Amino acid sequence: QVQLVESGGGLVQAGGSLRLSCAASGRTSRLYNMGWFRQAPGKAREFVSAITWSGSSTSYADSAKGRFTISRGVAGNTVTLQMNSLKPEDTAVYYCAADRPGALHVDSGSYDYWGQGTQVTVSS
């Protein structure tokens, strides 16, 4: 079992930055690939970014490329999503998720564990 807790959401003006963190706990949590997804009201959950358990490989949605950076703590139990140049369309609940090691996945169905989510609101 892996438990995930997100933090760092909030309200920011367009063009601003936020840093989301995900703390993973569980005996083997550091061995999981980790991903960030988001879900806006009335829309499907969508992939944002993912990182391998080792931190050696990352993946980004086109909407996140050049603005968001995913990273992993040295111990492997924390994952951070640095979000810069935020836009109103980035407004959503952001979820951290854990996936078994291997290829990075962009489909939410591949992820085994999910956090409760953290709200990000970007005002225009």
GIRATA-V847576 format. One record per residue. N is the residue number from 1. RES is the residue in one small letter. BURIAL is 1 if it has 16 or more other ideal C-beta (glycine too) atoms within 10 Angstrom, else 0. Layout:
n = (N,N)
res = (RES,RES)
burial = (BURIAL,BURIAL)
This chain:
n = (1,2,3,4,5,6,7,8,9,10,11,12,13,14,15,16,17,18,19,20,21,22,23,24,25,26,27,28,29,30,31,32,33,34,35,36,37,38,39,40,41,42,43,44,45,46,47,48,49,50,51,52,53,54,55,56,57,58,59,60,61,62,63,64,65,66,67,68,69,70,71,72,73,74,75,76,77,78,79,80,81,82,83,84,85,86,87,88,89,90,91,92,93,94,95,96,97,98,99,100,101,102,103,104,105,106,107,108,109,110,111,112,113,114,115,116,117,118,119,120,121,122,123,124)
res = (q,v,q,l,v,e,s,g,g,g,l,v,q,a,g,g,s,l,r,l,s,c,a,a,s,g,r,t,s,r,l,y,n,m,g,w,f,r,q,a,p,g,k,a,r,e,f,v,s,a,i,t,w,s,g,s,s,t,s,y,a,d,s,a,k,g,r,f,t,i,s,r,g,v,a,g,n,t,v,t,l,q,m,n,s,l,k,p,e,d,t,a,v,y,y,c,a,a,d,r,p,g,a,l,h,v,d,s,g,s,y,d,y,w,g,q,g,t,q,v,t,v,s,s)
burial = (0,1,0,1,0,1,0,1,1,0,0,1,0,0,0,0,0,1,0,1,1,1,1,1,0,0,0,0,1,1,0,1,1,1,1,1,1,1,0,0,0,0,0,0,1,0,1,1,1,1,1,1,1,0,0,0,0,0,1,1,1,0,0,1,0,0,0,1,0,1,0,1,0,0,0,1,1,1,1,1,1,0,1,0,0,1,0,0,0,1,1,1,1,1,1,1,1,1,1,0,0,0,0,1,1,0,0,1,0,1,1,0,1,1,1,0,1,1,0,1,0,1,0,0)
